[in-house]
Amino acid sequence: MEGIKDKVAIIGMGCIKFGENWEQTIDDMIIDAVYEAYDDAGIGPDDIQAAWWGSVWAGETAQIAATPLKLGYIPFTHVENACATGSEALRGACYAVASGVVDIALAVGAEKLKDTGFMGLPQVRPIATWSYRVSSDTPPAEFAMMATGYFAKHGLSVEEGKKLLAQIAVKNHHNGSLNPKAHFQREITLEMVMNAPIVAYPLGLFDCCGVSDGAAAAIVTRADMAKKFRSDPIYIKAMTICQGPREGFLSQNYDFAHVEETKRAAVAAYKEAGIRNPREEMSCAEVHDCFTITELTIYEDMQFSNPGQARDDIQAGTFTLNGKLPINTDGGLKCFGHPVGASGLRMMYEVYKQLQGKADKRQVKNPRLGLTHNQGGAPGTATVSVVIAGNDLG
């Protein structure tokens, strides 16, 4: 299998400020994100030959995005893949370009969650394929079980485990406080995290990402055309999607301490990108910290930390802005927010800026490769996306 490495480049991206965007309709958010991407790429709507629209809650047709963007009479596809929806939109656009069917494609994702009253609780939704879901569970409850499972497997008391998770929350809020587009703009302390109200034991308020409105977009073209549009395009090195086979939470053998889908998606992406040692070779990573325990397990599942050793890396500051491998430099889901259809593209927006050296106060040193990771759903039933990008060919 040949793969997608170095066949596609990102030449423009846009991302609005995430948050409680009461003053904006979803049309407004889509337009703002896409027109920032147009300006960034130096192109206009007439240059787009095909588009992919990612949203979970904002309707089931591409007309939701095509109409406000006035992109008529071109292929415009709606995609939905849980929390990996934004990355799925990007994958569709990249595959179209890599196949040679089009030269320039658009990916856009958005969600207007605050107006829906969505709070992460079970939703009434008449879709037969959701029958595998346990109707009484909630995301906080699912990942709280992962927290206690991880603590038990690796010999941590609940107090020790909570302190590790608190350091992740503090790190991400610090990073987000340096980002004017993040939902939350304030730093938090370890004491605030440890003393916060419990949402699902042992996870407290600051262990859980926020519900946000937001939109992000990317414009992609053939790698051999990219320098015609800008001097610093970003090249796609790998794209993988992995689906769980309904095991994990539904299996009596699950250890509640890892996500198999993440491990396998990462291995496949590293192989495609030619990465042998991700801890040493990656310059930065945006990972799916829907809950602090998710980020902790991702460290190990993605081979950034050895099994059971994430605690040592957290305490050593390995994943901070000044650490060996900065993770969630823009604040992550935890601080930037999580409008589901936009998150994967928001992650790539940060990697794009980092690899171009344009991340301002969050800028990592000498970046070469960046990674995004999305996880939609509980382990065993999750959709996981891993995308790797670099700032040069080869």
C-alpha positions in Angstrom: 0.0 0.0 0.0 1.5 3.3 -1.1 -0.1 5.6 1.4 -0.6 9.4 1.4 2.8 10.6 2.6 4.0 13.8 0.9 1.2 13.8 -1.7 -0.9 16.6 -0.1 -0.1 19.9 1.5 -2.1 22.3 3.6 -1.8 25.8 2.2 -4.4 27.7 4.3 -6.2 27.3 7.6 -8.7 29.3 9.7 -10.1 28.9 13.2 -12.4 31.2 15.1 -12.4 31.8 18.8 -14.1 28.9 20.6 -16.5 29.6 23.4 -20.1 30.6 24.2 -20.6 32.3 20.9 -24.2 33.5 21.4 -23.7 36.4 19.0 -22.8 34.1 16.1 -24.9 31.7 14.1 -23.4 28.6 12.8 -23.3 30.3 9.4 -21.3 33.2 10.8 -18.8 30.7 12.4 -18.3 28.7 9.2 -17.8 31.9 7.1 -15.3 33.4 9.5 -13.2 30.2 9.7 -13.3 29.5 5.9 -12.5 33.1 4.9 -9.5 33.2 7.2 -8.3 30.0 5.4 -8.9 31.7 2.0 -6.9 34.7 3.1 -4.2 32.5 4.5 -3.9 30.6 1.3 -4.3 33.6 -1.0 -7.2 32.1 -2.9 -11.0 32.6 -3.1 -14.2 30.5 -3.3 -13.9 30.1 -7.0 -10.7 28.1 -6.5 -12.3 25.3 -4.4 -13.1 22.2 -6.5 -14.6 20.0 -3.8 -15.4 20.4 -0.1 -16.0 18.3 3.0 -18.2 19.5 5.9 -17.8 17.9 9.3 -20.5 18.2 12.0 -22.2 15.8 14.5 -25.1 18.0 15.8 -25.5 20.7 13.1 -27.6 18.8 10.6 -27.2 15.9 8.2 -26.6 17.6 4.9 -23.7 19.5 3.3 -26.1 22.4 2.6 -25.5 23.6 6.1 -22.1 24.7 5.0 -22.5 25.0 1.3 -25.2 27.6 1.5 -23.5 30.3 3.7 -20.3 29.8 1.8 -22.1 30.0 -1.6 -20.2 27.0 -2.9 -22.8 25.7 -5.3 -22.4 23.1 -8.1 -19.3 21.4 -6.7 -19.0 18.1 -4.8 -19.7 19.0 -1.1 -19.9 16.1 1.3 -21.2 15.9 4.9 -19.2 13.6 7.1 -19.7 12.5 10.7 -17.4 10.3 12.8 -18.0 11.2 16.4 -15.2 13.3 17.9 -13.0 12.5 14.9 -15.4 14.3 12.6 -13.1 17.3 11.9 -10.2 15.0 11.1 -12.5 12.9 8.9 -13.4 16.0 6.9 -9.7 16.7 6.4 -9.1 13.1 5.4 -11.8 13.3 2.8 -10.3 16.5 1.3 -6.8 15.1 1.4 -7.8 11.8 -0.2 -9.5 13.6 -3.1 -6.4 15.6 -3.8 -4.1 12.6 -3.4 -6.2 10.6 -5.9 -5.8 13.3 -8.5 -9.5 13.9 -8.8 -9.2 17.6 -7.7 -6.3 19.9 -7.2 -7.7 22.1 -4.4 -10.2 21.0 -1.7 -11.7 22.5 1.4 -12.4 20.9 4.8 -14.5 22.7 7.3 -15.9 21.6 10.7 -18.2 23.4 13.1 -20.6 22.9 16.0 -23.1 25.2 17.8 -23.5 23.3 21.0 -24.3 26.0 23.5 -27.6 26.8 21.7 -28.7 23.2 21.9 -28.3 22.8 25.6 -26.0 19.9 25.0 -24.1 19.0 28.2 -22.6 15.6 27.4 -25.5 13.6 28.8 -27.2 10.7 26.9 -29.2 12.1 24.0 -32.5 10.9 22.5 -31.5 10.3 18.9 -33.4 7.9 16.6 -30.4 6.3 14.9 -30.5 2.5 14.8 -26.7 2.2 14.7 -26.5 3.6 18.2 -28.0 0.5 19.6 -24.6 -0.7 20.8 -24.4 2.2 23.2 -25.3 1.6 26.9 -28.1 4.1 27.3 -27.5 4.9 30.9 -23.8 5.8 30.7 -22.2 9.2 30.3 -18.8 10.3 29.0 -17.7 11.4 32.5 -18.7 8.0 34.0 -16.9 6.1 31.2 -13.7 7.9 31.7 -14.0 7.9 35.5 -13.8 4.1 35.2 -10.7 4.5 33.1 -9.1 6.7 35.9 -9.7 4.2 38.6 -8.6 1.3 36.3 -5.4 3.1 35.5 -4.7 3.9 39.1 -5.3 0.3 40.2 -3.1 -1.2 37.4 -0.2 1.0 38.1 -0.3 1.1 41.9 -1.5 4.7 42.4 -3.7 5.7 45.3 -6.6 7.9 44.2 -4.9 10.9 45.8 -1.7 10.3 43.9 -3.6 9.7 40.7 -5.7 12.8 41.0 -2.6 14.9 41.6 -1.1 13.6 38.3 -4.3 14.4 36.5 -4.4 17.9 38.0 -1.0 18.6 36.6 -2.3 17.9 33.1 -5.3 20.3 33.7 -3.0 23.0 35.0 -0.6 22.6 32.0 -3.4 22.8 29.4 -5.0 25.9 31.0 -1.6 27.6 31.1 -1.2 26.9 27.4 -4.7 28.0 26.6 -4.2 31.3 28.6 -1.6 32.1 26.0 -4.0 31.6 23.1 -6.6 34.3 22.4 -8.8 31.9 20.5 -9.2 29.4 23.4 -12.5 29.2 25.2 -11.0 29.7 28.7 -8.5 32.4 29.2 -7.5 31.9 32.9 -4.8 29.7 34.4 -5.8 27.3 37.2 -3.9 25.9 40.2 -3.4 22.4 41.5 -5.4 23.3 44.6 -8.3 24.5 42.4 -8.3 21.2 40.5 -8.0 19.0 43.6 -10.8 20.9 45.5 -13.2 21.2 42.6 -16.6 19.6 42.7 -16.7 15.9 41.6 -18.4 15.2 38.3 -17.9 11.4 38.2 -15.5 10.1 40.9 -12.6 10.5 40.8 -12.9 13.1 38.0 -13.7 16.7 39.1 -14.9 19.8 37.3 -11.4 20.7 35.9 -10.8 17.1 34.7 -13.5 17.5 32.1 -13.4 19.5 28.8 -15.8 22.3 28.2 -18.8 22.4 25.9 -18.1 25.0 23.3 -19.2 26.6 20.0 -16.5 26.8 17.2 -15.4 26.3 13.7 -12.1 25.6 11.8 -11.2 25.0 8.2 -8.3 23.8 6.0 -7.4 24.2 2.3 -5.4 21.4 0.8 -3.6 21.0 -2.6 -1.1 18.7 -4.3 2.3 18.8 -2.7 3.9 19.7 -5.9 1.7 22.7 -6.3 1.9 24.0 -2.7 4.8 26.4 -3.1 2.8 28.3 -5.8 0.5 29.5 -3.0 2.9 30.0 -0.1 6.6 29.5 0.9 5.7 27.5 4.0 3.1 24.9 3.3 2.6 21.9 5.7 2.8 18.4 4.2 0.7 15.5 5.2 2.9 12.5 6.3 0.2 10.1 7.5 -3.6 9.8 8.1 -5.2 6.8 9.9 -8.6 6.0 11.3 -9.2 3.1 13.6 -12.5 1.7 14.8 -13.0 -0.4 18.0 -14.5 -3.9 17.5 -17.1 -3.4 20.3 -14.7 -4.7 23.0 -13.1 -2.6 25.6 -15.8 -1.5 28.0 -18.0 -4.4 26.9 -15.3 -7.0 27.6 -14.6 -8.6 30.9 -10.9 -8.7 29.9 -10.5 -5.0 29.5 -8.0 -3.4 31.9 -9.6 0.1 31.9 -6.1 1.5 31.5 -5.5 2.0 27.8 -7.3 2.5 24.5 -6.4 -0.2 22.0 -7.7 1.9 19.1 -5.3 4.7 19.9 -2.4 2.3 20.1 -3.1 0.7 16.7 -3.9 4.0 15.0 -0.6 5.4 16.2 1.4 2.4 15.1 -0.2 2.6 11.6 0.5 6.3 11.3 4.1 6.0 12.5 4.7 3.3 9.9 3.2 5.4 7.1 5.2 8.5 8.1 8.4 6.5 8.6 8.7 7.4 12.3 10.7 4.9 14.5 10.8 6.8 17.8 7.8 9.2 18.2 9.0 10.5 21.6 12.2 11.7 20.0 11.0 12.6 16.5 7.7 14.4 17.2 8.1 18.2 17.8 4.6 18.7 19.3 1.2 16.9 19.5 -2.4 17.8 19.9 -4.2 14.9 21.6 -7.8 14.3 22.6 -7.9 15.4 26.2 -11.7 15.1 26.6 -10.8 14.2 30.2 -7.4 14.5 31.9 -7.2 10.7 32.3 -7.5 10.4 28.5 -4.5 12.5 27.9 -2.5 10.5 30.5 -3.3 7.2 28.8 -2.6 8.7 25.4 1.0 9.4 26.5 1.6 5.7 26.8 -0.7 4.4 24.0 1.1 6.7 21.5 4.6 5.7 22.8 5.4 9.1 24.2 5.9 7.4 27.6 6.8 3.8 28.4 4.0 1.7 29.9 3.3 2.8 33.5 5.9 5.6 33.2 3.6 8.6 32.3 3.7 9.6 35.9 7.4 10.2 35.7 7.1 12.3 32.6 4.3 14.4 34.0 6.3 15.1 37.1 9.4 15.9 35.0 7.5 18.4 32.9 8.1 16.4 29.7 4.9 17.5 28.0 4.9 21.2 29.0 5.7 24.0 26.6 9.4 23.9 27.6 9.5 20.2 27.9 10.9 17.5 25.6 7.6 16.9 23.8 5.1 19.7 24.2 1.5 18.4 24.1 -1.7 20.4 23.7 0.2 23.6 23.2 -3.0 25.5 22.4 -4.8 24.4 25.5 -6.3 21.2 24.1 -10.0 20.3 24.4 -9.7 21.0 28.1 -9.0 24.7 27.7 -9.6 25.5 24.0 -13.0 23.8 24.1 -14.7 20.9 22.2 -17.2 21.8 19.5 -17.2 18.2 18.2 -17.1 18.7 14.4 -14.4 21.4 14.6 -12.0 19.9 17.1 -9.9 17.8 14.7 -9.4 20.8 12.4 -8.6 23.0 15.4 -5.9 20.6 16.4 -4.4 20.7 12.9 -4.6 24.5 13.0 -2.3 24.6 16.0 0.1 22.1 14.4 0.1 24.1 11.2 1.0 27.3 13.1 3.6 25.6 15.2 5.3 24.0 12.1 5.4 27.5 10.4 6.9 29.1 13.5 3.8 31.3 14.0 2.5 30.2 17.4 3.6 33.3 19.2 4.0 32.7 23.0 3.3 29.0 22.6 5.9 28.4 19.9 8.0 25.2 20.3 11.7 25.2 19.4 12.8 24.0 15.9 9.6 22.1 15.0 9.7 19.5 12.2 6.8 17.1 12.8 3.5 17.5 14.5 0.6 15.2 15.3 -3.1 15.3 15.9 -5.1 12.6 17.7 -8.9 12.4 18.1 -10.9 9.8 20.0 -14.6 9.6 19.6 -16.3 7.4 22.2 -15.4 5.0 24.9 -12.5 2.5 24.5 -13.6 -0.5 22.5 -16.3 1.4 20.6 -14.2 4.4 19.8 -13.2 6.0 16.5 -9.6 7.2 16.6 -7.9 9.4 14.1 -4.1 10.1 13.9 -2.7 12.7 11.5 0.9 13.5 11.1 2.2 16.6 9.3 5.7 18.1 8.6 7.2 21.3 7.3 9.3 19.8 4.6 9.2 17.0 2.0 11.0 13.7 2.5 
